[in-house]
Amino acid sequence: MKNNLNLYEVFIQPKPGLPHQHVGSVHASDSEMALQNARDVYTRREEGRNIWVVPSVHIAANSPEEDGYFFDPANDKIYRAPMFYNTGNIKM
């Protein structure tokens, strides 16, 4: 028998206005079932107000081999850190 369940990542928003947080994964045949499974598994004690489920295959991530150059600071792009502007003359 072939397993037709897909892996979904679950994100819960604890309270309105707060960001969603990754809480785990569920297996489901479709997004509707994933939402129900996520509700049953991750909000049994009313931990959340909103649930997102995302198919794991749609999540893009960097690989560990990219660690060095992917996260290198942009020292050659001084315009990204406006530390060289003089703000001493601004009056509010």
Summary of the structure (lengths in Angstrom):
residues: 92
radius of gyration: 21.1
end to end distance: 70.7
largest distance: 73.2
contacts: 175
relative contact order: 0.19
helix: 27%
strand: 24%
